[in-house]
Amino acid sequence: MHPVNWAILVGYIAYVLWDGIRRSRDTHNIEGYFLANRSLPWWAVGLSVMATQLSAVTMIGTTGQGATDGLRFVQFYFGLPLAMVILGVTLVPFLHGAKVFTAYEFLEKRFDAKTRSLTAFLFLLSRGMSCGTIIAAPSVVLSAIFGWDLTWSVAMIGIPTVLYTMIGGVQAVTWADVKQMVLIVGALLAIVAVLLVKIPVSPAEALHLAGATGRLRVFDFSWDVTQTYTFWSGILGGTFLMLSYFGTDQSQVQRYLTAKSVDDARTSLLMSAYWKIPLQALVLIVGVLVWVFYLFTPGPMLWNPAAAARVQAEAPAEYAALQRRYDDAVTIRSREARAAAETPARETFVASEAAVTAVRGEALELVTRVTGEPSRDVNYIIPRFVLDWLPLGLAGIFIAGVIAAAMSSIAAELNSLSTATVIDFYRRWWRPDGSEAHLLAVSKVSTGLWGLFACVVATYAANLGSLIEVVNRFGSFFYGSILGVFLLAMLPRTRGPGAFIGLLAGMGAVAAVSFGLPEVSFLWHNVIGAVTVLVVGVSISVVAPRPTPT
């Protein structure tokens, strides 16, 4: 990468770190450290909510998903607006008015301490693993493209983020999120502009080519539960996932608990309801346009340069044969793409695209045979384009945007992990009488330890395939059951034993489906978990003896 791009990248990381440390002056107690004394404006909270979601996984994994699979992934977010409206009239006013630090404190008031602790523990487990995956997204790319050791790549992302989160608390996290949202959206729009200039056909013709291969297909009304991205999985499974994520996941609840009022908290969530789907569509369109660009400019057979080098070294003859077939197929596809852009007849072009896809599929299988690891080639498509084709300076801005997205999500997650650890476990079970200074010190140590845990997870998550799916699979394993407990809490006659046993039953049902019926899409795990918890929890609450009044 050019020194100018490096200067932009290093300068941005240094600025975020400095600004986070500067904001530590407002964190003299745990309410200031975790909740900014409930004083943040709605627009800053709203941008922080969106920035927490728009991670490096989105910048890398989702754009790559758009290049290979088109716009279908946007169906994943169809349940978001409905979830935000439901939360705005249910959990948001209750949790904000209860003046709690975590969502799980409410469960002890409603049920009992063991239900609170089990739910908080499941949050810590799921969010800790997801945080590691978010670090892995940019780390694997930097490692492969620049030839760095993965551990050093993880450290370069993780250490600055842990430092400013430890020192500055939620104030540093939120205001860093605001700056990072501006940088990320600006970088995406700049890439779209560059692509439209570089693609040698008109925007309408480019979209026609993408549409010919199904990449502009948004809606799939199939009821096939083995398909991950359909309209119904997005509306039903997605709504359950978003209800749980925004209503019960501390990383999101903590965002709107920092708002000045209930109305500000509601408005901050509605920002996501209005803007998340268009923003996600923009990310996917970047991927689609990159695919169109490579119709006319030959791209590599394997996007991951490290994997390509290893396969070329260990299976040279087979690799060379595939490369020759790939080059021939790409040449034919380029010719057919130019012809298809000028005529309505596109069947020949679609066939040539299928031939390229088939050869690349064989190359990916060869990678798996040689390395013994599943291919994650999709995560390298956009970074390779950025470094090879973006103008000087803009590549640095995009890479800074990827790292900014990672830092934003990691910081929010570390802050929420520390909050749940200190409030739901340390203060609740070990030091209920701890002083503000003591709890603040423990909070900072907890942030650092969770950062270390996430960095360790990142080195393993790098080998799990498409990172955007990895994050959502992690979450869907837990989120439905956690949501079920909060739904039980909103029913008038449910009690602690029902909630606790229902939560265990929900996790058991999701585990049984995950390992026994792996072909069922992970989005449906959210529905299965929530429904199981509700059915079991209500049933036990009905038959269990009522506690004797004291």
Buried (B, 14 or more C-beta within 10 A) or exposed (E): BEEEBEEBBEEBBEEBBEBBBBBBEBBEBBBBBBBBBBEBBBEBBBBBBBBBBBBBBBBBBBBBBBBBBBBBBBBBBBBBBBBBBBBBEBBBBBBBEEEBBBBBBBBBEBBBEBBBBBBBBBBBEBBBBBBBBBBBBBBBBBBBBEEBEBBEBBBBBBEBBBBBBBBBBBBBBBBBBBBBBBBBBEBBEBBBEBBBEBBBBEEEBBBBBBBBBEBBEBEBEEEEBEBBBBBBBBBBBBBBBBBBBBBBBBBBBBBBBBBBEBBBBBBBBBBBBEBBBEBBBBBBBBBBBBBBBBBBBEBBBBBBBBBBEBBBEEBEEBBEEBBEBBEEBBEBBBEBBBBBBEEEEBEBBBEBBEBBEEBBEBBBEBBEEBBEEEBBBBBBBBBBBBBEBBEEBBBBBBBBBBBBBBBBBBBBBBBBBBBBBBBBBBBBEEEEEBEEEBBBEBBBBBBBBBBEBBBBBBBEBBBBBBBBBBBBBBBBBBBBBBBBBBBBBEEEEBBBBBBBBBBBBBBBBBBEBBEEEEEBBBBBBBBBBBBBBBBBBBBBBEEEEEEEEE
